Amino acid sequence: MKKLIGAAIANWFRKPENREKAKQTAKQAYSKYQQRKGNSPTDNGRKPR
């Protein structure tokens, strides 16, 4: 089952438009992560280090 899923993902990434979509999604997710990390050091009762 794991091999089948891996093969399906590999086939999906073979298309150039899918690779571009994945890159854009990864960039967006990383920028959101950076914003949360940088803008909220005191959220949830945490103190900045």
Order of alpha helices (4+ residues) and beta strands (2+ residues): alpha-alpha
